Amino acid sequence: MNFLRKKTLWYIIYGIIITVLFLYLLFPGELVRSRLQGFFQSAGYSVKLSALRASFPLGLKLKDVSINPVARPGRFLQIRAIDVQYSLLGFIRKGAYFSLSGKAYEGSFSGNIAIPSLKKPYPPSEAKLNFKNLDLLKFALISNELGRQIAGKASGTLNYSTDGAGKIKAGALKISIAGGTFPLAQPFLGIDKIDFTTGEIQAVLQSESISLELLELSGGQINCSLTGNIIPADILTQSRLDLSGTMEIVGKDKVKMKVVIGGTLSNPVFKYN
């Protein structure tokens, strides 16, 4: 009897192994690629990738992925490699859940994302992401949106949830930037860019505004500390600013002043005393 039980167990294990091998060896990569591209096309995004294969246990590995909104060419994301795993949370909670990990912009990222359903991939209903050493200079999405190239290595966290219309209703962002440069839209006191050694950004994302709890830049030229609110607009550069804080010009004779910044991202208005 024990022999029969052991034999049956080995047959079951053998069957599972053979099934898994066939699933991976005979994985219909081109069919899945076509379905994936159609999946995003329905949400208004064009997706290109160089390779796709199955990933243990319930996922996909993709290489050289480019995601571009059809309505706004040039506002794209480029991901060197990403592993997407389906989470069993989808069986006990509403929506489809995935874990992510990968490499992009010379850095790495990981996290979790939830979408309303497999038929509605965008926008995500929840997202929690960690990122490390992203090269902002290579982040075309930022330069295309702002019209300026920001340099530096960024690490931090982003999490948010959306409402039924897909708008962010709550979230938080924390970023640390090392060795950065921030070009100013207009010269300020004869300075057209801020070179900084370290930068810190902490913000609370709300349905109608972004509460900037801290924006701090430190370097050999300028030290700056700001707080306030940003009112998002459909066109990012038209987002309105309501910031205040202090700015210190570093040099032989240090000058520290209070600063108020209004206007928009594309056309900020500085007032200081």
Secondary structure, DSSP 4 states (H G I P E B T S, - for coil): -HHHHHHHHHHHHHHHHHHHHHHHHT--HHHHHHHHHHHHHTTTEEEE-SEEEEETTTEEEEEEEEEEETTSTT--EEEEEEEEEE-GGGGTSSSEEEEEEEEETTEEEEEEEEESBTTB-SS-SEEEEEEEEEEGGG-HHHHHHHSS--EEEEEEEEEEEE-TTS-EEEEEEEEEEEEEEEEEEEEETTEEEEEEEEEEEEEEEESS-EEEEEEEEE-SSEEEEEEEEEE--SSGGG-EEEEEEEEEE-SSS-EEEEEEEEEBSSSEEEEE-
